[in-house]
Structure formats: structure tokens, C-alpha cells
Amino acid sequence: MKTIIKGLLIIVLIFTFGSCKDLEETNIDPNNPEEVSTPTIMTGAQTYMMDYIYDNWFSGRQALVYAQYWAQRNYTEEDRYQIRESVNNNYFNHLYRVAKNLTLIEQLNTDAETKLQMAVYGDNNNQIAAAKILKIWLMQLMVDTWGSIPYSEAFKLEDEVLYPKYDDMETLYYGFITELDEAIGMINEDEVAFTSGDEIYGGDASSWKKFGNSLKCKIALRLSKVDSNWRNYISEAVNSGVFTSNADEASFTYLKSSPSQCMFYQGFFVDGRNDFSIAKPFVDLLKGQPDTLNSKPHLWENTIDPRLTIYTSPRNGKYIGIPYGLQSSEMTAAIRNAAPNFYADMPLVVQPNFTITLMSYAEICFILSEYNGFSTDEYKKGVTASLEHWNDMYSSVMGSPAFDSDAITAYVDKVSQTVNAEAVATQKYIHLYMNGTEAWSEYRRTGYPITLLKPGEHSHEVNGTLLDFTTLSETKGDLPARVKYPTNESTLNQSGFEAAVATLQDGTNNYYSKMFWDARTTSNPHPANK
């Protein structure tokens, strides 16, 4: 099915972002139909989105290593912030193609010549709302990756807008909130969103409304260090209806059979690339083990997280992560052989039918805990929801749960003795495993968890010699603040690219220019909310 959908969608997403070619030059396959239904477009958009974002390239060699969930076993340059320009160029374009598809759904349900035909597939307004909500989820991820990007003019190639301007990050964020309000207000819960083709919610309009409101909370929280109005946005969303259980979360489940398998699985077992292991800083956090090399304390020392047995595999009976930030020459066979081998013992996250979670109930609980002054009640609900979320996914794929309810109760009690900004952020980080961009973004917002290695800190010790984490790109002593703009943009959309770069720190296309919502400073690495 995935292959068929990709073939059909070539028709509707021949959209090379920033291209200066005329529309007449675009190749169209005469052997495929020129009209595709909105359910087919939605299925393709969702599938492409998951395939592009959650794979061993965009996630594995970028977001997951920035969040220090994974580290590379062989070629560690990307862990040390040297990206592959071809990957950066390709994924920038890929994600815009998906966004264009979602815009097309909006257009087909708005245009007087097509909206009646599209109404056969679901309420017009509900289709528009669902497409808009999903597009905003995607565009926020792109803004949090690159910074200012084209949006207001990005999908107007048919209007001969060949060089779209880059919209300011702040303008984009507040625009997303406005668009979410519009989308949520359009939803008719008595009608379906899609009669078919919706792999996330099965066309249920009420679920899309909850997702829209929950996404509004996430966007609002990102503003919490720079705008006191963030509380008002969350209040509005909660009153309108957010996730209230794990059953509400937005997720996409892959199948066991090819070609509809999870891209993490395909990266390991189809492409045959045993390039990644779970990173040592993350495993040590899960094991309740402090970072003695860098004298960093552990919030819950000696408390083993039940999710450890879900997130990774043991090797010789031990759970060990691979050191993060080593040079490729330092990544010896002995180090690799001590770390888990996903080939020999496949954890949940590289199973072919793994479920990708776009946004979860646990996230909402942690957001509401922070919203309510880091309240213990919502925090405990969040930790509980996370444990149940991961345990249920494990059971559905592996056939039995990894732990029982008593283990959940015991762990929640141990990690709830002190509830504050660090505890909430650290538990959210643990929960967000495999959602690298969100975890990386939350670190940039909060400064937590402190377990993440900074450039210059000690990564590993070999025979009494300390090996340090050194970078290949300047990040000003911290994790990357952003990913550089793709090099293709400097030629394909030169005016927009140059104007955007001019607004960055030092007027250069760099890794250290902060997002507008990142208020951290050297003297205040964990700023309080406004």
C-alpha cells in the first residue's frame, strides 16, 4: 500500500521547494490519474511524514543524537555536529512536500469547483481542520529545527511565487496559535473528518479537536520563558478539550509486513546498517547512576526506571549505553562490543510494527503540571501515563508487558518525593524517547536534563585516560541551538536565504543562533517561566 500511495502522490506533491523552474517544466506521469481523493492524499501525507521524520537519517543522525538518546557506533561525526549537507537539503524539501499535500487538502475542500466532490470523503470543514492541525504540527517541528522558514508564501508556486520569504520565528509561532484556534473552531464533532485514509485517528473529528487543543498547549509552553500569555493559551485549550487519557494520543502504527514497516526497523534490518546504540548518558539516567566522570548528581540515584527494559536491550546481562561524543577513531571494537547490539536482541523501538507517537497524554500531564506551578498531581499522572504508554506498546508488539502495576506504583512513588522544574523536565525527557526533536527543543527551553553532555565534558574513560566530547562545529559550548539552513537554499532561494541568515547571530548560517523562545544564558541556564 505504501508503494502505491507514494506513486500516486507524485502527482500532487511535485513541489521542489525554492525551485525556479516554471510550472510547465514539471514532469507529470501520464500513466497515473491526475485527480486523487483527499483520503489518499491524507494517507500519503501521514505516511511520508512519519517515514521522513522518524528514520535513521533525520532522527537517527540528527534529532536522536542531539537529544543524546542514541549515539553512533562507527562514524560519529554527526554526534559531534557535522551534518551531511545532502541529508539536510533532502529533508528540508521532503517535509515541505508533505506540508504542500496538507495544504492541497485544505484547497480541495475550499474551492467551489471541488468542495462538493470532496464532501463525499468527509465534512469539508473537518477535513480542512485535520489537515491544518497536522500541518501546524509539522511546521512547528521545522521551525524548531531550522528557525525562521518560509510559510506564508511557501505554498504558492501555482501563483508563481518562486522565491518565498522566510517568516520570522515569533510571527510563525503566534500564527500557529491563531490557525489552531481557527481549525478547532471549524470542527463539527457530529460529522467525520475522513471516511477513510486517516491513519492517525480513523477520521474521528473529536479526536482531531483534542489533538489541536493539545498541540496548542505544547506551542504555548514553548513560549513560557518569553511571554506570560502562555498561561492564557493553555487555559483556552484545556477549556476546549485536551487529551485526558492515553487513548487520545496522536499516533501512527506501522505494520509487520513490507513495505509498511517502521523506518527505524528498515534502517537496521533492510538497509543493513548497525550504526546506532542507545547512548550512555541516557542509559545511566534510566539506571539511576550518576555521572561520576563529570560530577553530576542524579535526581533519583539508585532508582532503576522500568522503561529501561523497553527502551534498550541487555548485553551479557548488563544494560550499558555507548559513550556519546567520541571521535570515530576512539570508537573501538571493545566499546562497541560492550554496548547493546540491536541485531542480536531487538528492542521495541526497532520492531517493524513500532508505533510513532506525535503527541501523548503524558506530555499534556507534564505541561499541566508546569502550568500549575509544577504540581505533584499532574506530574504523577504524567509519569504513570508514560509508564503505561510504553508498557502497553511493548505488550502489543512483544506479546506481554515488561512490568506490572506494582512496579509502576513503586517507581512513581520514588520519583515523586520532590517535584520541581527539573523533575518535570527530566521525566518528560525520559518519556519522549525516540521523539528527538521535541526532547532537544525542551532542553533548549528548560536547560534540563543536566545529564546531557556538553562540549568539553568527559565522555568516557579508558585505562585511566579521560576522553572528552569535542565538536566539529561551533556551538558555543552547548548543544546545537538550531540546524544550519540547507546549502541548496543559498542558490535556489537566494534572497530569502540571505535575508534570514542576516538575522542570525553574527550574520552567519550557524548552529548557535538561539530560537526566540530560548531564554537561557550562561549565568541563568534554567530560567523560570514568565
LINWOCOR-V719249 format. One line per field, one symbol per residue. ss: DSSP state (H for helix, E for strand, C for the rest). phi: phi as a letter, one per 30 degrees, with the letter a starting at -180 (. if undefined). burial: b if it has 9 or more other ideal C-beta (glycine too) atoms within 8 Angstrom, else e. A space follows every 50 residues. Layout:
BEGIN
ss = ???
phi = ???
burial = ???
END
This chain:
BEGIN
ss = CHHHHHHHHCCCCCCCCCCCCCHHHCCCCCCCCCCCCHHHHHHHHHHHHH HHHCCCCCHHHHHHHHCCCEEECCCCCCCCCCCCHHHHHHHHHHHHHHHH HHHHHHHHCCCCCCHHHHHHHCCHHHHHHHHHHHHHHHHHHHHHHHCCEE CCCCCCHHHCCCCCCEECHHHHHHHHHHHHHHHHHHCCCCCCCCCCCCCC CCCCHHHHHHHHHHHHHHHHHHCCCCCCCHHHHHHHHHHHCCCCCHHHCE EEECCCCCCCCCHHHHHHHHCCCCCEEEEHHHHHHHHCCCECCCCECCCC CCCCCCCHHHHCCCECCECCCECCCCCHHHCCHHHHHHCCCCCCCCCHHH CCCCEEEEECHHHHHHHHHHHCCCCHHHHHHHHHHHHHHHHHHHHHHHCC CCCCHHHHHHHHHHCCCCCCHHHHHHHHHHHCCCCHHHHHHHHHHHCCCC CCCCCCCEEEEECCEEEECCCCCCCCCCCCCCCCCCCCHHHHCHHHHHHH HHCCHHHCCCCCCCCCCCCCCCCCCCCCCC
phi = .edddddddedcbdadeidcddeddddbdddcddcbddddddeddddeed dddcbdcdddcbdddddhdcbddbcceddcicdddddddddededddddd edddddddccdddbddddddckeeddddddddddddedddeddddcjebd bdcdcbddcidcbddddeedddddddddddeddddddcddbddbdaicdc biiddddddddedddddddddddddbbddeddddedddddjcebaddddd bbcdcdcdccceddddddccdicdcbbddeeddddddicddddchcdceb eicddededcdbcdbhiccbcdeciddeddddddddddddcdddbddedc ddcdcdcdabdeedddddddeciiddddddddddddddedddddddccja ddacdddddddeddccdbcbedddddddedddeicddddddddddcicdd dddcejddcabbhicdccdcccbdbiibdedacddeddddcdbedddddd ddddeiibdbccdddddccdbedbdbdddd
burial = eeeebbebbbbbbbeebbeeeeeeeeeeeeebeeebbbbbbbbbbbbbbb bbbbbbbbbbbbbbbbbbbbbbbeebebbbbebeeebbbebbbbbbbbbb bbbbbbbbbeeeebbeebbebbbbbbbbbbbbbbbbbbbbbbbbbbbbbb bebbebbeeeeebbbbbebeebbebbbebbbbbbebbbeebbbbbebbeb bebbbebbbbbbbbbbbbbbbbbbbeeeebbebbebbbebebbeebebbb bbbbeeeeeebbbbbbbbbbeeebbbbbbbbbbbbbbbeebebeeeebbe bebebbbbbbbbbbbeeebbbbbbbbebebbeeebbeebbbbeebebbbb bbbbbbbbbbbbbbbbbbbbbeebbeebbbbbbbbbbbbbbbbbbebbee ebbeeebbeebbebbbeebebbbbbbbbbbbbbbebbbbbbbbbbbbbbe bbbbbebbbbbeeeeebbbbbebebeebbbbbbbbbbbbbebbbebbbbb beebeeeeebbbbbbebbebeeeeebbeee
END
